């Protein structure tokens, strides 16, 4: 009997050892607190001739994502192609060094481990950094042009392929509407997030939680020109930041929905009382945009309305990225002139 038990136990151990490690699914990114994503360049990969560098340069977007303090991260490194996957555990470090000619100015870096995941990467692959709780991150690399890359873009509602054949970012979020808004939706098709950039990062945050609110306020606090097209505005903290920006001399324009602006909790009158120009839709059934342009370059967009419920109770997302073709600026000016 004892021998039989030993044989069964040995068989069970061999059976378990033959089972591969749990695979990582793109949908697992929904568990992230926030995400940073970019297309990898040659300098991001450990493939340059005679290169020992294992770091990503920390531009302003990555600094906003990680903060200003040095942090050690427990890191899960993942490489995914359609027919292969590599998963390794390790660490990564976010740190800064002072500039030799200006000690008050810091250069930020994210140091990664040179392992099989990073060695499998290539220029044009997409790097996604998923930030979790307790100083944990996932560094996911998806093969350029693969089905898993397309799945990633679909999950994050990011348009990464052909503009003529793919639905716009807005259509994927909200779908099409009634006949009254058909002309508006034709114009909105111009508004799509650009292909994932190499030199900058797309940052994505999720609610419930304060990340969307806090990052919007941070952009407001440093901007000199702010154009806002948002369906509903009831968040007092964001409105206070806008009023303070107006007081310091920032140029602000706001487009919002006609019915929402008259709602019980709307703070549009507070903006108007601060002499911030506000106009509402006079042509379309609803003004359902949710985006802001900071200094003509930085964009905030997503499903997130500027409301308390979007911060505290709703499942929403907001994205921050640089516009490259002024599509958002052109659309804002089109709506401003149309409603004015």
VOPAGU-2260 file (C-alpha; in pm, 1 decimal, decimal comma):
REM VOPAGU-2260
SITE   aa  ch    i         X         Y         Z
SITE  UNK   A    0       0,0       0,0       0,0
SITE  UNK   A    1     281,1     234,0      91,9
SITE  UNK   A    2     455,3     170,8    -240,8
SITE  UNK   A    3     133,1     245,0    -426,3
SITE  UNK   A    4      95,7     575,0    -243,2
SITE  UNK   A    5     455,4     667,4    -328,3
SITE  UNK   A    6     402,0     584,3    -695,4
SITE  UNK   A    7      79,5     787,6    -708,3
SITE  UNK   A    8     249,0    1079,7    -537,1
SITE  UNK   A    9     543,8    1064,9    -779,4
SITE  UNK   A   10     306,2    1052,3   -1075,1
SITE  UNK   A   11     117,3    1352,6    -936,5
SITE  UNK   A   12     441,1    1552,8    -902,6
SITE  UNK   A   13     543,7    1466,8   -1258,5
SITE  UNK   A   14     197,4    1564,9   -1380,8
SITE  UNK   A   15     218,3    1903,6   -1208,8
SITE  UNK   A   16     566,9    1970,6   -1343,2
SITE  UNK   A   17     437,7    1915,8   -1695,9
SITE  UNK   A   18     173,4    2187,0   -1657,6
SITE  UNK   A   19     301,7    2522,4   -1786,5
SITE  UNK   A   20     299,8    2832,5   -1566,0
SITE  UNK   A   21     -19,2    3034,7   -1559,7
SITE  UNK   A   22     -37,3    3240,2   -1876,5
SITE  UNK   A   23     -83,2    3615,6   -1869,5
SITE  UNK   A   24    -394,1    3739,6   -2044,8
SITE  UNK   A   25    -421,3    4089,5   -2187,2
SITE  UNK   A   26    -745,4    4126,6   -1991,1
SITE  UNK   A   27    -537,8    4096,9   -1670,6
SITE  UNK   A   28    -434,9    4459,6   -1730,0
SITE  UNK   A   29    -777,9    4559,6   -1602,2
SITE  UNK   A   30    -642,6    4488,9   -1254,6
SITE  UNK   A   31    -385,9    4769,0   -1288,5
SITE  UNK   A   32    -413,7    5094,0   -1098,5
SITE  UNK   A   33    -256,4    5278,4   -1390,3
SITE  UNK   A   34     -81,1    5205,0   -1718,1
SITE  UNK   A   35     195,7    5367,8   -1921,5
SITE  UNK   A   36     241,4    5256,2   -2280,6
SITE  UNK   A   37     478,1    5338,7   -2566,9
SITE  UNK   A   38     626,4    5188,9   -2880,8
SITE  UNK   A   39     981,7    5073,1   -2820,9
SITE  UNK   A   40    1269,5    5231,8   -3008,2
SITE  UNK   A   41    1615,5    5083,6   -3062,2
SITE  UNK   A   42    1748,2    5275,7   -2761,7
SITE  UNK   A   43    1483,7    5110,0   -2539,8
SITE  UNK   A   44    1602,9    4757,0   -2616,5
SITE  UNK   A   45    1927,5    4590,7   -2504,0
SITE  UNK   A   46    2025,3    4520,1   -2867,6
SITE  UNK   A   47    2244,3    4814,5   -2954,6
SITE  UNK   A   48    2597,9    4710,4   -3048,0
SITE  UNK   A   49    2828,7    4704,0   -2743,9
SITE  UNK   A   50    2549,1    4853,5   -2531,7
SITE  UNK   A   51    2521,6    4767,6   -2164,0
SITE  UNK   A   52    2237,3    5013,4   -2102,2
SITE  UNK   A   53    1927,2    4866,5   -1941,9
SITE  UNK   A   54    1725,9    5182,4   -1882,4
SITE  UNK   A   55    1434,5    5383,2   -2015,4
SITE  UNK   A   56    1473,3    5757,3   -2016,9
SITE  UNK   A   57    1225,6    5920,7   -1781,4
SITE  UNK   A   58    1055,8    6205,6   -1964,3
SITE  UNK   A   59     783,4    6425,4   -1814,3
SITE  UNK   A   60     508,8    6168,9   -1878,3
SITE  UNK   A   61     697,3    5890,9   -1701,0
SITE  UNK   A   62     782,8    6127,4   -1415,8
SITE  UNK   A   63     413,2    6202,7   -1373,5
SITE  UNK   A   64     347,5    5827,7   -1375,2
SITE  UNK   A   65     609,3    5721,4   -1118,6
SITE  UNK   A   66     661,3    6039,0    -916,3
SITE  UNK   A   67     980,4    6211,4    -808,0
SITE  UNK   A   68    1112,1    5971,1    -544,2
SITE  UNK   A   69    1337,1    5670,3    -589,1
SITE  UNK   A   70    1135,6    5345,9    -587,7
SITE  UNK   A   71    1228,7    4976,5    -610,9
SITE  UNK   A   72     961,7    4769,0    -781,2
SITE  UNK   A   73     893,8    4399,1    -768,7
SITE  UNK   A   74     858,5    4335,7   -1139,7
SITE  UNK   A   75     694,1    4070,7   -1351,5
SITE  UNK   A   76     855,2    4071,6   -1697,1
SITE  UNK   A   77     634,1    3934,0   -1973,9
SITE  UNK   A   78     688,8    3893,2   -2347,3
SITE  UNK   A   79     388,0    3790,5   -2557,1
SITE  UNK   A   80     365,9    3691,9   -2920,7
SITE  UNK   A   81      77,0    3504,5   -3081,0
SITE  UNK   A   82     249,1    3168,1   -3038,0
SITE  UNK   A   83     492,8    3224,8   -2751,5
SITE  UNK   A   84     518,3    3373,1   -2405,0
SITE  UNK   A   85     799,9    3436,0   -2156,7
SITE  UNK   A   86     727,8    3523,9   -1791,9
SITE  UNK   A   87    1003,2    3608,2   -1543,0
SITE  UNK   A   88    1011,3    3763,7   -1198,0
SITE  UNK   A   89    1263,8    4030,4   -1108,7
SITE  UNK   A   90    1285,6    4393,5   -1013,0
SITE  UNK   A   91    1319,7    4742,8   -1157,5
SITE  UNK   A   92    1424,0    5079,3   -1015,7
SITE  UNK   A   93    1288,6    5429,4   -1074,5
SITE  UNK   A   94    1554,2    5684,4    -978,2
SITE  UNK   A   95    1704,3    6019,0   -1072,0
SITE  UNK   A   96    2046,3    6178,5   -1094,2
SITE  UNK   A   97    2125,9    6552,2   -1086,5
SITE  UNK   A   98    2237,3    6726,0   -1402,9
SITE  UNK   A   99    2611,8    6806,1   -1388,2
SITE  UNK   A  100    2552,1    7165,9   -1502,9
SITE  UNK   A  101    2237,0    7222,5   -1296,2
SITE  UNK   A  102    2201,3    7030,7    -970,7
SITE  UNK   A  103    1843,0    7149,3    -927,6
SITE  UNK   A  104    1742,6    6972,9   -1249,1
SITE  UNK   A  105    1708,2    6594,3   -1235,2
SITE  UNK   A  106    1735,7    6324,6   -1499,9
SITE  UNK   A  107    1499,5    6035,3   -1438,3
SITE  UNK   A  108    1556,4    5674,6   -1539,2
SITE  UNK   A  109    1375,7    5342,2   -1509,5
SITE  UNK   A  110    1639,2    5070,5   -1476,9
SITE  UNK   A  111    1528,1    4723,4   -1585,6
SITE  UNK   A  112    1693,0    4380,8   -1576,9
SITE  UNK   A  113    1859,6    4242,0   -1886,4
SITE  UNK   A  114    1676,7    3911,0   -1913,2
SITE  UNK   A  115    1517,6    3685,6   -2173,4
SITE  UNK   A  116    1204,8    3900,3   -2187,3
SITE  UNK   A  117    1395,7    4217,6   -2267,0
SITE  UNK   A  118    1626,1    4032,9   -2507,2
SITE  UNK   A  119    1319,1    3910,5   -2696,8
SITE  UNK   A  120    1203,9    4269,2   -2751,5
SITE  UNK   A  121    1260,8    4459,1   -3074,4
SITE  UNK   A  122    1201,6    4812,1   -3204,1
SITE  UNK   A  123     830,5    4881,3   -3272,9
SITE  UNK   A  124     715,7    4630,2   -3012,0
SITE  UNK   A  125     475,5    4786,3   -2762,7
SITE  UNK   A  126     585,2    4823,5   -2401,4
SITE  UNK   A  127     309,5    4843,3   -2141,0
SITE  UNK   A  128     391,6    4916,1   -1777,7
SITE  UNK   A  129     113,5    4814,2   -1539,4
SITE  UNK   A  130     140,7    4965,5   -1193,4
SITE  UNK   A  131     -15,6    4769,7    -908,6
SITE  UNK   A  132     -32,6    4820,6    -534,3
SITE  UNK   A  133     258,0    4764,5    -292,5
SITE  UNK   A  134     531,2    4882,5    -532,2
SITE  UNK   A  135     465,5    4613,5    -789,1
SITE  UNK   A  136     469,5    4656,3   -1166,5
SITE  UNK   A  137     426,1    4440,9   -1475,1
SITE  UNK   A  138     642,2    4517,8   -1777,0
SITE  UNK   A  139     461,1    4364,6   -2072,5
SITE  UNK   A  140     609,8    4357,2   -2423,2
SITE  UNK   A  141     376,5    4265,6   -2709,1
SITE  UNK   A  142     509,4    4179,0   -3053,8
SITE  UNK   A  143     454,2    4445,6   -3318,2
SITE  UNK   A  144     176,6    4353,9   -3561,2
SITE  UNK   A  145      61,4    4055,6   -3356,0
SITE  UNK   A  146    -291,8    3965,7   -3255,3
SITE  UNK   A  147    -204,2    4022,3   -2890,4
SITE  UNK   A  148     -99,9    4378,2   -2978,9
SITE  UNK   A  149    -439,2    4431,8   -3145,4
SITE  UNK   A  150    -608,2    4287,8   -2835,9
SITE  UNK   A  151    -412,1    4531,4   -2620,3
SITE  UNK   A  152    -519,9    4829,3   -2829,7
SITE  UNK   A  153    -880,1    4715,4   -2819,1
SITE  UNK   A  154    -874,0    4674,6   -2441,1
SITE  UNK   A  155    -738,3    5025,7   -2389,6
SITE  UNK   A  156    -955,2    5177,6   -2666,3
SITE  UNK   A  157    -643,2    5299,3   -2841,9
SITE  UNK   A  158    -635,3    5325,1   -3218,2
SITE  UNK   A  159    -313,6    5178,4   -3346,4
SITE  UNK   A  160    -388,4    5060,1   -3700,7
SITE  UNK   A  161    -540,6    5216,2   -4009,3
SITE  UNK   A  162    -759,0    5524,5   -3967,8
SITE  UNK   A  163    -986,0    5440,9   -4260,9
SITE  UNK   A  164   -1076,2    5086,8   -4156,9
SITE  UNK   A  165   -1076,3    5106,8   -3777,6
SITE  UNK   A  166   -1349,6    5259,2   -3563,0
SITE  UNK   A  167   -1254,5    5579,0   -3389,2
SITE  UNK   A  168   -1172,8    5591,6   -3019,9
SITE  UNK   A  169   -1501,1    5772,9   -2956,4
SITE  UNK   A  170   -1712,5    5522,6   -3149,1
SITE  UNK   A  171   -1567,4    5234,7   -2948,6
SITE  UNK   A  172   -1642,3    5411,2   -2620,8
SITE  UNK   A  173   -1994,6    5528,0   -2692,8
SITE  UNK   A  174   -2112,8    5379,7   -3022,0
SITE  UNK   A  175   -2323,9    5563,7   -3274,6
SITE  UNK   A  176   -2621,6    5777,4   -3185,6
SITE  UNK   A  177   -2940,6    5918,6   -3324,9
SITE  UNK   A  178   -2997,7    6102,0   -3651,4
SITE  UNK   A  179   -2977,2    6434,3   -3470,0
SITE  UNK   A  180   -2609,4    6374,7   -3394,3
SITE  UNK   A  181   -2500,0    6208,5   -3718,2
SITE  UNK   A  182   -2320,8    6517,6   -3851,7
SITE  UNK   A  183   -2142,5    6554,0   -3519,9
SITE  UNK   A  184   -2021,9    6193,6   -3523,7
SITE  UNK   A  185   -1879,3    6235,0   -3873,2
SITE  UNK   A  186   -1667,6    6520,4   -3741,9
SITE  UNK   A  187   -1570,9    6319,9   -3432,5
SITE  UNK   A  188   -1415,9    6044,6   -3643,4
SITE  UNK   A  189   -1119,0    6277,1   -3684,9
SITE  UNK   A  190   -1054,3    6247,0   -3312,3
SITE  UNK   A  191    -852,2    5934,6   -3250,2
SITE  UNK   A  192    -553,8    5866,4   -3032,4
SITE  UNK   A  193    -243,9    5856,4   -3246,3
SITE  UNK   A  194     -43,3    5543,8   -3306,5
SITE  UNK   A  195     151,1    5454,8   -2995,2
SITE  UNK   A  196     452,2    5690,2   -2994,9
SITE  UNK   A  197     818,8    5606,1   -2950,5
SITE  UNK   A  198     937,8    5927,1   -2786,7
SITE  UNK   A  199     652,9    5978,6   -2540,9
SITE  UNK   A  200     421,5    5770,7   -2326,5
SITE  UNK   A  201      45,9    5732,6   -2318,1
SITE  UNK   A  202     -65,6    5727,1   -1953,6
SITE  UNK   A  203    -391,7    5555,8   -1857,8
SITE  UNK   A  204    -561,9    5575,3   -1516,0
SITE  UNK   A  205    -872,5    5404,1   -1384,2
SITE  UNK   A  206   -1144,7    5486,7   -1134,2
SITE  UNK   A  207   -1283,5    5456,0    -871,8
SITE  UNK   A  208    -984,7    5641,1    -730,8
SITE  UNK   A  209    -824,0    5985,1    -739,1
SITE  UNK   A  210    -567,7    5935,1   -1017,1
SITE  UNK   A  211    -777,0    6091,8   -1295,5
SITE  UNK   A  212    -881,1    6387,5   -1082,2
SITE  UNK   A  213    -531,0    6448,4    -945,4
SITE  UNK   A  214    -361,2    6429,7   -1285,7
SITE  UNK   A  215    -616,1    6662,9   -1445,4
SITE  UNK   A  216    -559,0    6913,5   -1165,3
SITE  UNK   A  217    -181,6    6880,0   -1208,2
SITE  UNK   A  218    -217,0    6966,4   -1577,7
SITE  UNK   A  219    -443,0    7262,3   -1497,1
SITE  UNK   A  220    -195,5    7393,0   -1240,2
SITE  UNK   A  221      90,3    7415,8   -1489,9
SITE  UNK   A  222     -94,3    7519,8   -1808,0
SITE  UNK   A  223    -118,4    7870,1   -1951,9
SITE  UNK   A  224    -390,9    7783,4   -2203,7
SITE  UNK   A  225    -669,9    7531,4   -2141,7
SITE  UNK   A  226    -948,3    7425,5   -2379,0
SITE  UNK   A  227   -1209,7    7193,8   -2228,2
SITE  UNK   A  228   -1491,6    6997,6   -2393,7
SITE  UNK   A  229   -1656,3    6790,8   -2119,7
SITE  UNK   A  230   -2011,1    6659,3   -2096,8
SITE  UNK   A  231   -2063,8    6707,9   -1721,7
SITE  UNK   A  232   -1873,7    6920,7   -1466,8
SITE  UNK   A  233   -1958,6    6871,6   -1097,3
SITE  UNK   A  234   -1614,9    6811,7    -941,6
SITE  UNK   A  235   -1541,1    7095,1    -700,2
SITE  UNK   A  236   -1166,7    7027,8    -678,3
SITE  UNK   A  237   -1124,6    7052,6   -1055,3
SITE  UNK   A  238   -1338,9    7366,8   -1072,6
SITE  UNK   A  239   -1134,5    7526,1    -792,7
SITE  UNK   A  240    -816,7    7451,8    -990,5
SITE  UNK   A  241    -968,2    7613,4   -1301,7
SITE  UNK   A  242   -1069,8    7926,3   -1109,8
SITE  UNK   A  243    -720,0    7950,0    -959,2
SITE  UNK   A  244    -568,9    7911,4   -1306,2
SITE  UNK   A  245    -793,5    8190,0   -1435,7
SITE  UNK   A  246    -684,3    8413,1   -1145,3
SITE  UNK   A  247    -317,9    8364,5   -1230,4
SITE  UNK   A  248    -381,4    8460,5   -1594,5
SITE  UNK   A  249    -438,3    8132,5   -1776,1
SITE  UNK   A  250    -661,3    8149,5   -2085,1
SITE  UNK   A  251    -949,8    7903,8   -2046,4
SITE  UNK   A  252   -1242,0    7808,4   -2270,0
SITE  UNK   A  253   -1508,2    7554,5   -2177,0
SITE  UNK   A  254   -1762,1    7369,2   -2391,4
SITE  UNK   A  255   -2018,7    7158,1   -2207,5
SITE  UNK   A  256   -2359,7    7002,9   -2256,7
SITE  UNK   A  257   -2663,9    7229,2   -2244,3
SITE  UNK   A  258   -2880,8    7006,4   -2022,8
SITE  UNK   A  259   -2596,7    6895,5   -1795,5
SITE  UNK   A  260   -2496,6    7257,1   -1733,5
SITE  UNK   A  261   -2840,2    7320,7   -1580,5
SITE  UNK   A  262   -2833,4    7013,5   -1357,3
SITE  UNK   A  263   -2868,5    7025,7    -979,6
SITE  UNK   A  264   -2500,7    6959,3    -910,1
SITE  UNK   A  265   -2351,0    7141,5   -1207,0
SITE  UNK   A  266   -2071,3    7388,8   -1128,7
SITE  UNK   A  267   -2085,8    7564,8   -1465,3
SITE  UNK   A  268   -2230,7    7881,1   -1306,0
SITE  UNK   A  269   -1928,2    7892,5   -1075,4
SITE  UNK   A  270   -1700,0    7890,5   -1379,7
SITE  UNK   A  271   -1902,8    8167,1   -1542,7
SITE  UNK   A  272   -1892,1    8370,7   -1221,3
SITE  UNK   A  273   -1510,9    8351,3   -1239,7
SITE  UNK   A  274   -1529,4    8505,8   -1591,7
SITE  UNK   A  275   -1430,8    8179,7   -1758,7
SITE  UNK   A  276   -1591,9    8166,8   -2105,8
SITE  UNK   A  277   -1842,1    7879,7   -2122,8
SITE  UNK   A  278   -2063,7    7781,9   -2415,4
SITE  UNK   A  279   -2309,7    7493,8   -2453,4
SITE  UNK   A  280   -2424,6    7293,8   -2752,5
SITE  UNK   A  281   -2696,6    7460,4   -2959,2
SITE  UNK   A  282   -2696,3    7220,2   -3253,7
SITE  UNK   A  283   -2655,7    6863,8   -3132,4
SITE  UNK   A  284   -2875,3    6648,2   -2913,4
SITE  UNK   A  285   -2592,5    6617,5   -2658,6
SITE  UNK   A  286   -2232,4    6736,3   -2633,3
SITE  UNK   A  287   -2078,4    6409,1   -2520,2
SITE  UNK   A  288   -1707,5    6485,4   -2564,6
SITE  UNK   A  289   -1473,9    6437,9   -2271,2
SITE  UNK   A  290   -1136,1    6590,9   -2350,9
SITE  UNK   A  291    -911,0    6879,0   -2254,7
SITE  UNK   A  292    -616,4    7040,6   -2431,5
SITE  UNK   A  293    -335,4    7189,8   -2224,8
SITE  UNK   A  294    -108,2    7446,9   -2391,0
SITE  UNK   A  295    -215,8    7320,0   -2731,6
SITE  UNK   A  296     -18,1    6997,7   -2695,0
SITE  UNK   A  297    -107,6    6775,3   -2401,8
SITE  UNK   A  298    -439,8    6590,4   -2420,2
SITE  UNK   A  299    -656,3    6438,6   -2149,0
SITE  UNK   A  300    -939,4    6218,7   -2271,4
SITE  UNK   A  301   -1135,3    5902,0   -2200,1
SITE  UNK   A  302   -1469,6    5806,5   -2050,0
SITE  UNK   A  303   -1405,4    6014,6   -1735,7
SITE  UNK   A  304   -1648,1    6304,3   -1680,4
SITE  UNK   A  305   -1530,2    6580,9   -1449,8
SITE  UNK   A  306   -1766,5    6469,4   -1174,6
SITE  UNK   A  307   -1743,1    6339,9    -817,5
SITE  UNK   A  308   -1916,9    6015,1    -912,5
SITE  UNK   A  309   -1662,1    5950,2   -1189,1
SITE  UNK   A  310   -1388,5    5974,3    -924,9
SITE  UNK   A  311   -1552,3    5796,9    -633,0
SITE  UNK   A  312   -1792,0    5535,1    -764,8
SITE  UNK   A  313   -1785,0    5486,4   -1143,1
SITE  UNK   A  314   -1562,6    5252,7   -1344,2
SITE  UNK   A  315   -1399,3    5506,8   -1578,4
SITE  UNK   A  316   -1069,5    5571,7   -1751,8
SITE  UNK   A  317    -868,5    5878,4   -1845,5
SITE  UNK   A  318    -571,6    5901,6   -2081,8
SITE  UNK   A  319    -293,6    6155,9   -2116,2
SITE  UNK   A  320     -91,0    6187,4   -2436,4
SITE  UNK   A  321      56,0    6443,0   -2676,9
SITE  UNK   A  322    -141,7    6531,2   -2988,1
SITE  UNK   A  323      64,4    6520,9   -3304,1
SITE  UNK   A  324    -166,3    6647,7   -3577,9
SITE  UNK   A  325    -374,7    6906,8   -3384,3
SITE  UNK   A  326    -691,6    6701,6   -3443,1
SITE  UNK   A  327    -826,7    6778,0   -3096,3
SITE  UNK   A  328    -750,0    7148,8   -3129,8
SITE  UNK   A  329    -921,0    7162,0   -3468,9
SITE  UNK   A  330   -1226,0    6981,7   -3332,5
SITE  UNK   A  331   -1249,1    7211,4   -3030,1
SITE  UNK   A  332   -1228,7    7522,8   -3247,6
SITE  UNK   A  333   -1489,7    7376,3   -3483,2
SITE  UNK   A  334   -1734,5    7321,4   -3195,9
SITE  UNK   A  335   -1655,0    7655,7   -3034,6
SITE  UNK   A  336   -1731,2    7846,4   -3353,7
SITE  UNK   A  337   -2038,6    7633,1   -3423,3
SITE  UNK   A  338   -2195,2    7685,6   -3080,1
SITE  UNK   A  339   -2087,7    8047,3   -3043,7
